[in-house]
Each structure stands twice: as structure tokens, then as C-alpha cells.
């Protein structure tokens, strides 16, 4: 049984695999103040509720964009699972040629998504991860990571409206029934949803143009993942598929690549 963690700025998504089968997965808050014991107790309760046992965990794999939570998660893995975790980063095999100027600057989540998407769907393709930040990744037909785009996400934009104005309230991020709002709440929701649909479609179309001109690659696959992917994909003209478990699957694939190799923990 393999325990995998996708640590984002807002949520941690964790899952359990038996071989290639995802047995269960959960989403918890990314709390930078939690200790290893607190994480251990939360995960132990989730396991018990689903008739699982931490004693049966054979390996722990972590992808994180939150460095200051890693000590607690590593310590939790050692204390509660008796395993040194595999942490996605330098020294870990991914099977992907990364064309970034400085590969060490590339977020672990983007690498994992790229590995997963290329293994599942082949290339060329574009991945759109719609979370706290929105990241766009371009993968060639040969499975090379070519680069991408990073923008603030919907939650950041929502908070910026509240903090940067005197009277606008924080709103629930959801699609309104009509784009023309007749009150402030609906007007803000409309601006957030349709504004970001336009942002995503414009960036994807520009990326497609550049890939066609520079590499002669016609991209027909645009895979969306992340907490708000379904919401944006429902209105997008460029997203072809939503795969919310893309990162967890990538962690399983990377584990298989590294399971017979002794990896150095970060």
C-alpha cells in the first residue's frame, strides 16, 4: 500500500494506492502550524474510517510547494508509517527531459502533473492546474517539459478585490446564472468566473500557436486539474478533459520509477 501526498498552498490531497488502483483519497487543509503528531492523528483517523491501517503502508511519496510544512510531514511518515518518504525533487527519477532554464526552479507539482499526463494521454499536450495559482505546462510529443505560464488563481483574485477596495465583500466562488449581475455579489462572481475562463482560453490558444510555429506540434489535448478545474472547464472552449486525480497518479508513477532505486531524501 502506497501513501501519496500532493501538498498545495490551500489543500493537501492524499491518496492510497494498492498497486495501480487508487483505493481512496482525501482533501485536508494545508495548515503550516500542524505538528507531525497532529498530521499523524488526522491521517490515522481517515485510515480507520475507511478500514485501512498505517501499519500496511509500504512507502510514502510527497510532492510539495510548501517548504515549511515538510518537516512535519517527513516526521509523521517516519513516526506513524515507519518509512522515510520519497520527496519529489532533485535526485528523483521522473523519466522526463526538463527544458526549463533552471530545472530546480520548477515546482514539484508541475513535474508530477507532466509525468502523469504524458503517461496517461501522450503528447503533445497542455496541462492547466487551477488552484491557488494557475499553472500552464507544455509537453512535447517526445515527452519533454518545455515550460509554461503561472498566474494568480481565483482565490487570490477574490482576496485582492476585498483587500484592495473599501466596500467589496469576499464572495463564494461559483458560476452565476447570468453574466450580467444585478447585485454586487453576482457581479463579482461573474467577473471571477468568466474573467478566468477568458484568461485560461487566451493563454492556451497562445501556447498552441507558439508550439505550432516553433515545433510544428498541433496540440489537441488540454488537460485541466486542480480544485477549481471543473468550474472553469465547464465554460472553457479549449480544455478537452478534466482529471482531478492527475497529481496523485503522477506520484504513483514516480514511485514505481524510484522503488528499486535508493533515493536520497531531501
MARLUM-221234 format. One record per residue (C-alpha): z negated, x negated, y. Coordinates in steps of 0.2 Angstrom, whole numbers, plus 5000, padded with zeros to 4 digits. Example, Ala and Ser with C-alpha at 12.3 -4.5 7.8 and 13.67 -1.06 7.14 Angstrom:
# MARLUM-221234
<rec><up>4961</up><east>4938</east><north>4978</north></rec>
<rec><up>4964</up><east>4932</east><north>4995</north></rec>
This chain:
# MARLUM-221234
<rec><up>5000</up><east>5000</east><north>5000</north></rec>
<rec><up>5006</up><east>4993</east><north>5017</north></rec>
<rec><up>4997</up><east>4997</east><north>5033</north></rec>
<rec><up>5008</up><east>4995</east><north>5049</north></rec>
<rec><up>5004</up><east>4996</east><north>5067</north></rec>
<rec><up>5015</up><east>5000</east><north>5082</north></rec>
<rec><up>5004</up><east>4996</east><north>5097</north></rec>
<rec><up>5011</up><east>5003</east><north>5113</north></rec>
<rec><up>5004</up><east>5004</east><north>5131</north></rec>
<rec><up>4999</up><east>5023</east><north>5129</north></rec>
<rec><up>4998</up><east>5026</east><north>5110</north></rec>
<rec><up>4996</up><east>5016</east><north>5093</north></rec>
<rec><up>5006</up><east>5023</east><north>5079</north></rec>
<rec><up>5000</up><east>5018</east><north>5062</north></rec>
<rec><up>5008</up><east>5022</east><north>5045</north></rec>
<rec><up>5005</up><east>5019</east><north>5027</north></rec>
<rec><up>5019</up><east>5014</east><north>5015</north></rec>
<rec><up>5020</up><east>5014</east><north>4996</north></rec>
<rec><up>5035</up><east>5003</east><north>4993</north></rec>
<rec><up>5049</up><east>5011</east><north>5004</north></rec>
<rec><up>5040</up><east>5028</east><north>5005</north></rec>
<rec><up>5031</up><east>5032</east><north>5021</north></rec>
<rec><up>5015</up><east>5041</east><north>5014</north></rec>
<rec><up>5008</up><east>5046</east><north>5031</north></rec>
<rec><up>5007</up><east>5041</east><north>5049</north></rec>
<rec><up>4996</up><east>5045</east><north>5064</north></rec>
<rec><up>4995</up><east>5043</east><north>5083</north></rec>
<rec><up>4980</up><east>5037</east><north>5092</north></rec>
<rec><up>4976</up><east>5032</east><north>5109</north></rec>
<rec><up>4978</up><east>5014</east><north>5114</north></rec>
<rec><up>4961</up><east>5010</east><north>5120</north></rec>
<rec><up>4959</up><east>4992</east><north>5126</north></rec>
<rec><up>4940</up><east>4994</east><north>5126</north></rec>
<rec><up>4938</up><east>4999</east><north>5107</north></rec>
<rec><up>4929</up><east>4986</east><north>5096</north></rec>
<rec><up>4936</up><east>4981</east><north>5079</north></rec>
<rec><up>4922</up><east>4992</east><north>5071</north></rec>
<rec><up>4927</up><east>5007</east><north>5081</north></rec>
<rec><up>4945</up><east>5005</east><north>5076</north></rec>
<rec><up>4939</up><east>5002</east><north>5058</north></rec>
<rec><up>4929</up><east>5018</east><north>5058</north></rec>
<rec><up>4944</up><east>5029</east><north>5065</north></rec>
<rec><up>4956</up><east>5022</east><north>5053</north></rec>
<rec><up>4944</up><east>5024</east><north>5038</north></rec>
<rec><up>4942</up><east>5042</east><north>5043</north></rec>
<rec><up>4960</up><east>5045</east><north>5044</north></rec>
<rec><up>4962</up><east>5037</east><north>5027</north></rec>
<rec><up>4948</up><east>5048</east><north>5019</north></rec>
<rec><up>4955</up><east>5064</east><north>5026</north></rec>
<rec><up>4971</up><east>5060</east><north>5018</north></rec>
<rec><up>4963</up><east>5054</east><north>5001</north></rec>
<rec><up>4968</up><east>5036</east><north>5004</north></rec>
<rec><up>4957</up><east>5021</east><north>5004</north></rec>
<rec><up>4957</up><east>5005</east><north>5014</north></rec>
<rec><up>4952</up><east>4995</east><north>4999</north></rec>
<rec><up>4970</up><east>4998</east><north>4992</north></rec>
<rec><up>4979</up><east>4990</east><north>5007</north></rec>
<rec><up>4989</up><east>4975</east><north>5001</north></rec>
<rec><up>4995</up><east>4970</east><north>5018</north></rec>
<rec><up>4993</up><east>4974</east><north>5037</north></rec>
<rec><up>5008</up><east>4972</east><north>5049</north></rec>
<rec><up>5006</up><east>4973</east><north>5068</north></rec>
<rec><up>5019</up><east>4975</east><north>5082</north></rec>
<rec><up>5010</up><east>4975</east><north>5099</north></rec>
<rec><up>5015</up><east>4975</east><north>5118</north></rec>
<rec><up>4996</up><east>4975</east><north>5122</north></rec>
<rec><up>4989</up><east>4957</east><north>5120</north></rec>
<rec><up>4971</up><east>4961</east><north>5125</north></rec>
<rec><up>4969</up><east>4973</east><north>5110</north></rec>
<rec><up>4975</up><east>4961</east><north>5097</north></rec>
<rec><up>4958</up><east>4953</east><north>5094</north></rec>
<rec><up>4950</up><east>4969</east><north>5089</north></rec>
<rec><up>4965</up><east>4974</east><north>5078</north></rec>
<rec><up>4965</up><east>4957</east><north>5069</north></rec>
<rec><up>4946</up><east>4958</east><north>5066</north></rec>
<rec><up>4947</up><east>4975</east><north>5060</north></rec>
<rec><up>4961</up><east>4970</east><north>5047</north></rec>
<rec><up>4950</up><east>4956</east><north>5041</north></rec>
<rec><up>4934</up><east>4966</east><north>5040</north></rec>
<rec><up>4940</up><east>4983</east><north>5034</north></rec>
<rec><up>4956</up><east>4978</east><north>5024</north></rec>
<rec><up>4951</up><east>4960</east><north>5019</north></rec>
<rec><up>4968</up><east>4955</east><north>5025</north></rec>
<rec><up>4975</up><east>4943</east><north>5038</north></rec>
<rec><up>4988</up><east>4953</east><north>5047</north></rec>
<rec><up>5006</up><east>4948</east><north>5049</north></rec>
<rec><up>5009</up><east>4949</east><north>5068</north></rec>
<rec><up>5027</up><east>4951</east><north>5074</north></rec>
<rec><up>5031</up><east>4936</east><north>5085</north></rec>
<rec><up>5036</up><east>4918</east><north>5084</north></rec>
<rec><up>5037</up><east>4911</east><north>5066</north></rec>
<rec><up>5040</up><east>4928</east><north>5058</north></rec>
<rec><up>5057</up><east>4931</east><north>5049</north></rec>
<rec><up>5067</up><east>4945</east><north>5056</north></rec>
<rec><up>5085</up><east>4941</east><north>5050</north></rec>
<rec><up>5092</up><east>4944</east><north>5067</north></rec>
<rec><up>5100</up><east>4932</east><north>5079</north></rec>
<rec><up>5092</up><east>4935</east><north>5096</north></rec>
<rec><up>5104</up><east>4931</east><north>5111</north></rec>
<rec><up>5090</up><east>4933</east><north>5124</north></rec>
<rec><up>5089</up><east>4918</east><north>5136</north></rec>
<rec><up>5071</up><east>4915</east><north>5131</north></rec>
<rec><up>5068</up><east>4925</east><north>5114</north></rec>
<rec><up>5049</up><east>4923</east><north>5117</north></rec>
<rec><up>5050</up><east>4935</east><north>5132</north></rec>
<rec><up>5057</up><east>4949</east><north>5121</north></rec>
<rec><up>5044</up><east>4962</east><north>5116</north></rec>
<rec><up>5039</up><east>4964</east><north>5098</north></rec>
<rec><up>5043</up><east>4982</east><north>5098</north></rec>
<rec><up>5061</up><east>4979</east><north>5104</north></rec>
<rec><up>5064</up><east>4966</east><north>5090</north></rec>
<rec><up>5056</up><east>4978</east><north>5077</north></rec>
<rec><up>5067</up><east>4993</east><north>5083</north></rec>
<rec><up>5083</up><east>4982</east><north>5082</north></rec>
<rec><up>5079</up><east>4976</east><north>5065</north></rec>
<rec><up>5076</up><east>4994</east><north>5059</north></rec>
<rec><up>5091</up><east>5002</east><north>5067</north></rec>
<rec><up>5103</up><east>4989</east><north>5062</north></rec>
<rec><up>5097</up><east>4990</east><north>5044</north></rec>
<rec><up>5097</up><east>5009</east><north>5044</north></rec>
<rec><up>5113</up><east>5013</east><north>5054</north></rec>
<rec><up>5123</up><east>4997</east><north>5056</north></rec>
<rec><up>5131</up><east>4990</east><north>5072</north></rec>
<rec><up>5136</up><east>4990</east><north>5085</north></rec>
<rec><up>5123</up><east>5002</east><north>5092</north></rec>
<rec><up>5112</up><east>5005</east><north>5107</north></rec>
<rec><up>5093</up><east>5009</east><north>5105</north></rec>
<rec><up>5084</up><east>5019</east><north>5118</north></rec>
<rec><up>5065</up><east>5018</east><north>5116</north></rec>
<rec><up>5057</up><east>5032</east><north>5128</north></rec>
<rec><up>5039</up><east>5028</east><north>5130</north></rec>
<rec><up>5028</up><east>5022</east><north>5144</north></rec>
<rec><up>5043</up><east>5011</east><north>5149</north></rec>
<rec><up>5060</up><east>5015</east><north>5143</north></rec>
<rec><up>5069</up><east>5000</east><north>5135</north></rec>
<rec><up>5088</up><east>4999</east><north>5130</north></rec>
<rec><up>5094</up><east>4987</east><north>5117</north></rec>
<rec><up>5111</up><east>4982</east><north>5112</north></rec>
<rec><up>5115</up><east>4976</east><north>5095</north></rec>
<rec><up>5132</up><east>4969</east><north>5090</north></rec>
<rec><up>5142</up><east>4974</east><north>5074</north></rec>
<rec><up>5136</up><east>4957</east><north>5067</north></rec>
<rec><up>5118</up><east>4962</east><north>5069</north></rec>
<rec><up>5115</up><east>4951</east><north>5085</north></rec>
<rec><up>5102</up><east>4956</east><north>5098</north></rec>
<rec><up>5112</up><east>4955</east><north>5114</north></rec>
<rec><up>5100</up><east>4960</east><north>5127</north></rec>
<rec><up>5096</up><east>4976</east><north>5136</north></rec>
<rec><up>5088</up><east>4986</east><north>5150</north></rec>
<rec><up>5070</up><east>4990</east><north>5155</north></rec>
<rec><up>5065</up><east>5004</east><north>5167</north></rec>
<rec><up>5049</up><east>5013</east><north>5171</north></rec>
<rec><up>5046</up><east>5028</east><north>5160</north></rec>
<rec><up>5042</up><east>5047</east><north>5164</north></rec>
<rec><up>5023</up><east>5045</east><north>5164</north></rec>
<rec><up>5024</up><east>5030</east><north>5176</north></rec>
<rec><up>5036</up><east>5040</east><north>5187</north></rec>
<rec><up>5024</up><east>5055</east><north>5186</north></rec>
<rec><up>5009</up><east>5045</east><north>5191</north></rec>
<rec><up>5019</up><east>5036</east><north>5205</north></rec>
<rec><up>5023</up><east>5053</east><north>5213</north></rec>
<rec><up>5004</up><east>5058</east><north>5213</north></rec>
<rec><up>4998</up><east>5041</east><north>5219</north></rec>
<rec><up>5012</up><east>5039</east><north>5232</north></rec>
<rec><up>5011</up><east>5056</east><north>5240</north></rec>
<rec><up>4997</up><east>5066</east><north>5249</north></rec>
<rec><up>5000</up><east>5083</east><north>5241</north></rec>
<rec><up>5010</up><east>5082</east><north>5225</north></rec>
<rec><up>5000</up><east>5085</east><north>5209</north></rec>
<rec><up>5001</up><east>5077</east><north>5192</north></rec>
<rec><up>5011</up><east>5089</east><north>5180</north></rec>
<rec><up>5014</up><east>5091</east><north>5162</north></rec>
<rec><up>5030</up><east>5083</east><north>5157</north></rec>
<rec><up>5041</up><east>5096</east><north>5149</north></rec>
<rec><up>5058</up><east>5104</east><north>5151</north></rec>
<rec><up>5058</up><east>5119</east><north>5164</north></rec>
<rec><up>5068</up><east>5134</east><north>5160</north></rec>
<rec><up>5079</up><east>5132</east><north>5175</north></rec>
<rec><up>5083</up><east>5116</east><north>5185</north></rec>
<rec><up>5081</up><east>5124</east><north>5202</north></rec>
<rec><up>5062</up><east>5126</east><north>5204</north></rec>
<rec><up>5054</up><east>5140</east><north>5214</north></rec>
<rec><up>5037</up><east>5131</east><north>5215</north></rec>
<rec><up>5031</up><east>5113</east><north>5216</north></rec>
<rec><up>5026</up><east>5111</east><north>5198</north></rec>
<rec><up>5043</up><east>5116</east><north>5191</north></rec>
<rec><up>5052</up><east>5106</east><north>5204</north></rec>
<rec><up>5043</up><east>5090</east><north>5199</north></rec>
<rec><up>5046</up><east>5094</east><north>5180</north></rec>
<rec><up>5064</up><east>5097</east><north>5184</north></rec>
<rec><up>5066</up><east>5081</east><north>5193</north></rec>
<rec><up>5057</up><east>5071</east><north>5180</north></rec>
<rec><up>5067</up><east>5078</east><north>5165</north></rec>
<rec><up>5084</up><east>5079</east><north>5172</north></rec>
<rec><up>5082</up><east>5063</east><north>5183</north></rec>
<rec><up>5078</up><east>5053</east><north>5167</north></rec>
<rec><up>5092</up><east>5062</east><north>5157</north></rec>
<rec><up>5104</up><east>5056</east><north>5170</north></rec>
<rec><up>5096</up><east>5038</east><north>5170</north></rec>
<rec><up>5097</up><east>5037</east><north>5152</north></rec>
<rec><up>5115</up><east>5043</east><north>5151</north></rec>
<rec><up>5121</up><east>5032</east><north>5165</north></rec>
<rec><up>5113</up><east>5016</east><north>5158</north></rec>
<rec><up>5120</up><east>5019</east><north>5140</north></rec>
<rec><up>5138</up><east>5023</east><north>5147</north></rec>
<rec><up>5137</up><east>5006</east><north>5157</north></rec>
<rec><up>5131</up><east>4997</east><north>5142</north></rec>
<rec><up>5145</up><east>5004</east><north>5132</north></rec>
<rec><up>5158</up><east>4999</east><north>5145</north></rec>
<rec><up>5151</up><east>4981</east><north>5145</north></rec>
<rec><up>5151</up><east>4979</east><north>5126</north></rec>
<rec><up>5169</up><east>4986</east><north>5125</north></rec>
<rec><up>5175</up><east>4974</east><north>5139</north></rec>
<rec><up>5166</up><east>4958</east><north>5133</north></rec>
<rec><up>5165</up><east>4960</east><north>5114</north></rec>
<rec><up>5178</up><east>4973</east><north>5111</north></rec>
<rec><up>5165</up><east>4984</east><north>5102</north></rec>
<rec><up>5166</up><east>5003</east><north>5103</north></rec>
<rec><up>5148</up><east>5009</east><north>5102</north></rec>
<rec><up>5147</up><east>5026</east><north>5094</north></rec>
<rec><up>5129</up><east>5026</east><north>5089</north></rec>
<rec><up>5115</up><east>5028</east><north>5101</north></rec>
<rec><up>5098</up><east>5030</east><north>5093</north></rec>
<rec><up>5083</up><east>5036</east><north>5103</north></rec>
<rec><up>5065</up><east>5033</east><north>5098</north></rec>
<rec><up>5048</up><east>5034</east><north>5106</north></rec>
<rec><up>5036</up><east>5048</east><north>5111</north></rec>
<rec><up>5047</up><east>5057</east><north>5123</north></rec>
<rec><up>5064</up><east>5054</east><north>5114</north></rec>
<rec><up>5066</up><east>5072</east><north>5108</north></rec>
<rec><up>5063</up><east>5079</east><north>5125</north></rec>
<rec><up>5077</up><east>5068</east><north>5134</north></rec>
<rec><up>5089</up><east>5068</east><north>5119</north></rec>
<rec><up>5089</up><east>5087</east><north>5119</north></rec>
<rec><up>5099</up><east>5086</east><north>5136</north></rec>
<rec><up>5107</up><east>5069</east><north>5134</north></rec>
<rec><up>5126</up><east>5068</east><north>5131</north></rec>
<rec><up>5125</up><east>5050</east><north>5125</north></rec>
<rec><up>5111</up><east>5050</east><north>5112</north></rec>
<rec><up>5118</up><east>5053</east><north>5095</north></rec>
<rec><up>5102</up><east>5053</east><north>5084</north></rec>
<rec><up>5083</up><east>5053</east><north>5087</north></rec>
<rec><up>5072</up><east>5043</east><north>5075</north></rec>
<rec><up>5054</up><east>5043</east><north>5079</north></rec>
<rec><up>5049</up><east>5033</east><north>5065</north></rec>
<rec><up>5061</up><east>5019</east><north>5069</north></rec>
<rec><up>5047</up><east>5006</east><north>5073</north></rec>
<rec><up>5037</up><east>5009</east><north>5058</north></rec>
<rec><up>5052</up><east>5007</east><north>5046</north></rec>
<rec><up>5056</up><east>4991</east><north>5055</north></rec>
<rec><up>5038</up><east>4984</east><north>5052</north></rec>
<rec><up>5040</up><east>4988</east><north>5033</north></rec>
<rec><up>5057</up><east>4979</east><north>5033</north></rec>
<rec><up>5050</up><east>4964</east><north>5042</north></rec>
<rec><up>5035</up><east>4964</east><north>5029</north></rec>
<rec><up>5047</up><east>4963</east><north>5015</north></rec>
<rec><up>5056</up><east>4948</east><north>5023</north></rec>
<rec><up>5040</up><east>4939</east><north>5025</north></rec>
<rec><up>5030</up><east>4945</east><north>5010</north></rec>
<rec><up>5035</up><east>4930</east><north>4999</north></rec>
<rec><up>5033</up><east>4918</east><north>5014</north></rec>
<rec><up>5016</up><east>4911</east><north>5020</north></rec>
<rec><up>5016</up><east>4916</east><north>5039</north></rec>
<rec><up>5006</up><east>4909</east><north>5052</north></rec>
<rec><up>4995</up><east>4922</east><north>5061</north></rec>
<rec><up>4997</up><east>4922</east><north>5080</north></rec>
